[in-house]
Amino acid sequence: MASRLSPLAGQPAPADALIDVDALLAAYRDQRPDPTVAGERVAFGTSGHRGCAFERSFNEWHVLAVTQAICDHRRAQGIDGPLYLGIDTHALSAPAAASALEVLAANGVDVMLATGDEFTPTPALSHAILTYNRGRTSGLADGIVVTPSHNPPRDGGFKYNPPNGGPAGQEITGPVQDAANRYIEKGLEGVRRMPHDQALKAATTHRHDFLAAYVGDLGSVVDMDLIREAGVRMGVDPLGGAGVHYWSAIAERYRIDLSVVSEAVDPRFAFMTLDWDGQIRMDPSSTHAMQRLIDIRDRFDVGFACDTDHDRHGIVTRSAGLLQPNHYLSVAIDYLFRHRPQWGADAAVGKTVVSTRLIDALAKRLGRRLHEVPVGFKWFVDGLLDASLGFVGEESAGATFLRRDGSVWTTDKDGIAAALLAGEITARTGRDPGALYAELANEFGNPVASRIDAPASREQKKRLSALSPQQLRATELADEPIESVLSHAPGNGGAIGGIKVIASNGWFAARPSGTEEIYKIYGESFRGAEHLERILAEAQTIVDAAISPTA
């Protein structure tokens, strides 16, 4: 990916990089998807359906059809409690939520909208669902978050969280996706809808104070008293996202030294610095997108940011600048399992197959079971619910963990809690997470990791997703014997949807993209950048040979 680095990466967004919001909203209302075009159909990936109104991949018809399909799913499953509906700050989120409400109200669904039309972070919605459902066996709640996460300003997104509070699994999203596409094919025949003004006034439309409920409970998952008493100076950049007003409320509620860099909200995200490819992308794990906070890191003991729906985190330290996601996951795991005495002795460490192998070494030293799953946060939900997983994380900077008493907090990613944990870690240890990672690297080695994309046809991607270990002919990876080849995650036996190849000092994993004619190669080396480059290059050769038509 570095070879395609834009010369504008890390620079303030120029005027020609900003979207025309009026034109985008008009495209959302006026454009109609063609169901015969694959890119214009509803497609649920690991984080819901995402697309762009200009490309007819996220328009009003998509939202109306998906919402009706969710209503059908609720009836079929007997889900008749309230549905919590939240939005982020992307331009398409508010109109999409309005479209969804029109369908939900017409279907008689009790909908909980945010008080004062406040933006709603994904973790606040997960928290609301779990709080309502606690102790209930019927009348269960679920939710919808309208967000494309950290995607560029032109995009829209739509996620469904069932009563378990986490991202919906394939057993739900598959049928919902298929039903939504059938509605589109039939010109929305069968979709119930009422005018928006009428839907707002419906007896089934209610208000819920997501902000107060979530902020008021944060002390049960992060030791806010310790942060306050230690006087840790913290800075946060909300990146114009859904938690923009949560941070000042957190500072006031817990009387902590937390400075909000900016509370600006702009659907164009004109205040952002450009990401690696010259696009605006609210990615807290990108040094290019995080330049504003990195530049002022010396003002704080620790700083942090979250993406647009605040389910991902970025940690900025004086000692190391922006931490790589895998580095902070490692520090958080090492800290939490040594400073949460009320967690069960059998609470395990959860990671995805493309997260750092340093976590494996930490789990072994901590005496904790390692639970390695395929990519996708949905694989962690059950373990978080029954508290058999203490901490779960993925290499793309998503994580959550149990309450301090060892019970479930959220079952979706929580960037807010993960960010504030950096303050607790600094308060208790007297060192920032960057300095603590340096100690871990000195003990276990300092792995380097990267991801590249390789071209692949639809047929080749299909071959990759079904690839078995026996189909790989390679016996070595970067001059080391291949120790194991996985097509299923060792933690739960779930299909990786690709392959993972492991050697003594490095590994790679290859998975097909769900939206582009490429496959993704993730790699890690404990022997440095040059060794990593060899791993990635050989990985592409190995995979290309395995998925070629003559293989």
N, C-alpha and C positions, 0 to 999 in steps of 0.2 A: 504493500500500500504506500510505503514511503516514496517509491519511485514516481508516484503520481501526485506528489505534494504540490499544492497550488502555491504560487508565489504570493498570494494574498492571505495564506493561512496565518491566523493570529492577528490579522489587521482588522480595524473597525470596518463594519459592513458599509460598502459604498451604496449610493442611492440606487444604482441599477441592480443591486442584489435584493432589493426589497420588493415584496409582493404588492400587487394592486388589490387591496382588500375588497373594494366594491366589485371588481371584476370576478374575484374568487367567489364571493357570496352569490353573485348573479349566476355563475356556473353551477353552484350547488343547487340553486332553485330551478334553473331552466334546462340544464343538460340531462339527458336520459341515457342510462347505460344500455349497451347492446349485449344481450345475454349470449349471443353467439361469439362474442370476442372474449377470450379467456381473461384478459386483463381488466375487463369491465364487470366481471362477475364478483359476487361476494366470496371472499376467501379468508377464512380464519387461520392465522398463523399462530405462533406461540403467544402472541399478545393481542388477540382479537383481529378484527378487520381494519385494515388501514388503506388509505389511498388518497388521491388528489382530485379535487373537483374539476380542474382543468383537463385532466386525463380521463374523466368520466369513470373513475374507479372509487370515488367517494362522493356521491350525490344524494339528494333527498330520497330518491327511490331506494337506494341501498339501506338507508336508515329506517325508512318506513317498513320495508320488507323484513329486515332483521328484527326489528322490534315486534312485529306481528308474530314472527317465528318464535321469539322468546316468550310471548304471551301464550302461544300454543304449547310450548314446552312446559310452562308453569302449570297450565291446566292438566296436561297429561301426567305430570309428576305430583300433582296435589299441592303445589307451592302456592299458598294463598295468604301469606303474610305480606307486609309492606315491601316495596321495592325502593331501595335507596338509589337516587339518580344524581351523579356528580359530573362536573365538567372541569376541564383545564382551561388555559388561556389562549389556545390556538383559535384562529379566526373562525374556523368551521365548528367549533365545539358548542357554542351557544345556539346557533341555528339547528344543529343536529339534535341537541337536547330538546329543543322546542318541538321538532318533528317527532321525536320519540314520545314526548309527553302526550301529543295528540293521539297517538295509537294506544298508549297505555291507558289513558283516561277512557277512550272509547271501548276498551276491553274491560273496564271496571277494576283496574289494578290500583290499589292504594299506593300512591307514589310519595316519597319523602324527598322534597327539594330542600336545598340549603337555605337557611335563614338569610334574608337579605340578598339572595342570589349570589352568595359567596362562592368562589371557586373551591373545589373539593379535591384534595390530594387522594390518590389511590389508597394509601394506608388508612386515611380517615374513613373512607368508605368501608374497607375491610373491617376496621375496628367497630364501625356502627353495626354491621351485619352480625358479627360475633357477639357483641354486647346484647343486641336484641334477642338473639337465638339462645343465649345462655340459659340452660335449664328447661328449654322448650323442646317438645317432641312433635308439635304440630303448629300450624300457623306460622311457619318459618319465613324469615326475610331473605331476600337476595339483593342484587344490585347491578347497576350499569354505570361504567365510567366512560365518558366521552372524551377520548384522548388518543393521539398518535404517539404518546410518550415524548421522546427527545427529537422526533422527526422535524424536518424543516417546516417553516410557517405555512406553507401552502397545503400541508397534509391534514387529513382528518382521521380519527380512529374511534373505534367502538368496541368496548370490552364488556363481557358478561361475567359476573361473579355469582355463583350459586350459593346456597345456604351455608356452605363450608367457609365462605368468605374469601376464598382464593380464586385464582384464574380457573375458568372452566376447562375441563379436560376434553379430549377428542370425542369421548362418548356423548358429550353435550354439543360441542361446537360443530361436529360433523353433521348431525341431523338439523341443527339450526341453520347452518350454512346452506344445506341442500334445500330446506324449506324456503329460505329467503330467495334463493335463485328461482325456485318454482313460482313464487309470487311475482318476481320481476318478469319472468317469461310470459306470465298471464296478464301483464299490464297492471299489476297490483290488485287484481280481482281477489276478493276475500280479505283484503286488508281493511280493518276497521279504523276509522279516523274521525276526529271532531275538530272544529276550529280551535286555534290555540287559546284565544281569550276564554272560550267556553271550558277548555281543559284546565286552565288555571283556576277557574272558579268551581270546578267540579268538587263534589263532596269527597271524592277519593284523593284529592290533591292536598297534601299537608306540608308542613315545614319542619325541618330538623336542624338543630344547631350543631353541625359536624365539628366546627372549630372548638367550641367550648367543651364538647364531650371528649374529643381527642386530646386537646391540650391539657385538660384537667386530669387526665389519666396517665400522662407521660411519666410521672414520678414512679409509676409502678414498674416501668421497664428500664429507665435510666436513673441513676442516683443523682437527682438534681440538687439535693441538699449538699452533697459532696462538692459538686461543681461550684455552687454558690460560696461555700465556706472556704474553698481553696482560692477563690477570686480569679479563676481562669478567664482570660480575655479571649473571647471568641468573635469571629466575624463570619457572616453568612451572606452569600449572594444567591437569592432565590431564582436567578436567571429569568425573571418575569413569569414564573410558573404558578401553579395552583396554590402553593403554600405561601404565597407572597405576604399575606396578612397573618399567617400563623406565627411567624418568628417573633414579631413584636409582642404578640399575645403570650408566647412562651417566656420571653424575657421578663414581662411584667408579672406573670403568674408565679414564676419561680425566683424572681429577683436575682437573675444571673446577669453577668457582664457579657451581653450578646449584642453586637452591633450589626444592623442590617445595612449592607452596602447600598442597596437600592430597592425601593418598592415600586419601581416603574413597571407598568403593564402596557404592552404595545403588541397588538396582533402581528405586526411586521417584525418584531424583535429587532428593531433597528439599533439597539444598544449592544448587541452581541458582536464579538469578534468572530471572524470566519473560521470554520473548521478546516480540517486538513485538505479537503477537496474544493475549498472556496465557497462552500454553501453555509448558510446559517443553520446551525444545529445545536440545540440546547443540551449538549452532552457533557455532564460533569466529570467524565473520565478522560476528556480530551484536553491536552495542554493548550491547544489552539483556541478552543471555545471558552476555556477558563482563564484567559489571559488577564482579565480585569482583576480577578481575585488574586491571582499569582503575583501580579505587580505590587500589591499592597500587603503581602503576607507578613511582612515584618511588623505590622501594626498589632498583630494578634499572637497569642500563644498557639492557637490552632484556628484554621478557617475551614469552611466547607460550603458546598453548594448542592443543589438537587436539580434534577431534570424537570420538565414541564409539569408532569403529574406527580412529581416528588416521590417516585418509588425507587429512584436510583440516587446514589450519593457520590460526591467527590470530596476528598480530604486534602487540604493544602496545609503544609507544615513549613515552619521556618527552616528546619534542618534539611528537607528534601524536596521542597516545592510540592507539586501535585503528586500524590502517591498513585502508583499503578493500582488498579482495583485488586489484583491478586495480592499485592503487598498489604493493603489495609485489611482484606479478609483474613490474612494470616495473623496480623496483629490482634484483630478483634477476637479471633478464636482463642489465641493464646491467653489473652486477658480474661475473657468471659468465663472460660472453664476453670480458671483459677480464682475468680472473684465472685462466683455465684454459688455460695454454699447451699442454698435451698434447692438448686437444681438436682434432679434425680441422678443417682450414680450411673444410670443406664442411658441418660440423655446423650444422643450421638451428635456427631459433626456431619452436616449435610453439604455436599458439593456436587457440581455438575461435572460431566466427563471432560469438559474443556477448561476446568479451573486448575490452578497450579498444583503440582505434586508436592509442593512444600506442605500443603494442608495434610497430606497423607502422613508425613513425618511428624507433624505436630500432633495429630490425633493419636498416633502411636505413643509419643512421649507422654501425652496427657492421660493415656489409658482409656481413651474413648473410642467407641466403634465409629468407623468411617462409613457413611452412607452415600455412595456415588450413584448419581442418576443421570438420565439423558438430559439434554438441554431443554429448559422450560421449567418455570417456577411451579407449575401445576403438580410436578412430581413430589414436591415437599409438603403439600397441604395436609395430607393425612397425618404425617409425622409431627407436624406442628400442632395440629388439633389435639392429639393424644399426648403431647409433650415428650414423645420418644426422640424428637430432634431438638437439641438445645439451640443450635445456631445453624442457619442455612445460608448459602451464598453462591453466586455465580460470577464468572469472570467479567461480565459486563456491568459490574458495580451494583448488583441488586442483592439485597440481604434482608433478613429479619431474624429475630431471636425471641426467646421466651421472656415473660415477665420475670422480675427478680425473685418471685416466689415459686417459679418453675411452671407456671401455667401459661396457656397460649396468649399471645399479644395480638399479632396479626398473622394471617395466612397468605398475605400478598407481600410483595417487597415494600420495605419501609425506609425510604431515604432519610426521613427526618430523625427517626430513632438511631439509625446507623451514624448519622452525622453528629448528633449530640453525644453518642457513645465516645466519640473522639475527645470530647471535652471531659468526660468522666475518666477516661484513660489518662489524660494529661494531668488531671487533678490528683489521681491516686498515685501515679508513678513519678510525677514531677518531670516527665519527659514526653515529648510529643510522639505521635505514632510513627513518624519518619525515623526518629532516633531508635525507637523500639524495633522497627523492622531491620535496621542496620545490625542490631544485635542478633536477630534471628538469622539473617543472611550470613553472619560470621559463624554461626553455629551449624547451620544446615546447608550453606551454599546459597548463592544469589542467582536464582534462575532468571533467564530472559525469555520473553514470550512475544509472539506476534501472530497475526492472521493475514493471509493473502487470499485472493480470489482467483479461481481458475475457470476458463470457459468450459461449458458442458451443454450439450443438447438436452432436450426434454427426455429423450430415450436414455442418454447417459446418466442423467440425474436419477431416473427410475432404477437403472442398474445399480448405482451407488447406494441408494436407499435400501436395496435388498442384498447388498454384498455380504458374503459370508467370509469368515477368516480363511477358509480353505481355498478361496479364489485368489488370494494374494500369493504371488510366487516369490517375493523378496524374502531373504533370510537375514539381511543386515540393514541397519539404518545409520548412516553417517559413521561407518566403520565399526559399528557395535552390533553384536548379535541381537536380533529381535527376540525379546523375552516372551511377549504375548501379543495377540491380536484379538480385539474385542469388537463384536457387533451388538452386544447387549451390555447395559450398565451392570456392574457387579452388585450395586446396592439393592436394586429392585428387579433386575432381570428385564427392564424395559428396553425396547429396541432403540439403539442410538440413532437409527435412520442414516447410518453410514458406517464408518469404521474407525477404530482407534488402535494405533500401533505403538508399542512401548518397548524401549531399549533401556539400558542401565542409566544413561545420563540424559535422556531426552525422549520425547514422544510427539506424535502428531495425531490429529483427528480430522477426518474429512466428512462433511455433511453437505447435501445439496441445498441450494437456496430455494425457498418456496415461491419466490416472485420473479427471480432473474435467471437467465440462462448461464448460470455459474454454479460452482460448488465452492464451499469455504474450507480452507485448510487452517487449522489451529495448530501451533507448535510451541514447544518449550524445550529449552536446553539448560543444563546445569554446568555447561562448559563454555558459555560465552556466545557473543553475537555471531561470530563466524561459524561456529558449530550449528547454531540455530538456522542460519541461512542454508547450510547444507541439508539440514532436516527438512526444511520447507521445499527446497528444490527437489530432493529425492522423493518427498511425499507426493508431489505432483506427478513425477514419473511413474511411481508405483501405482497410484490411483488411476492415472490415464490408461496404463496397460491393463488394469483390471476391468475397466468399464468400456474399453474399446469394443466395437462390434465383433471383432475376431477373437476376443478373449474367451 
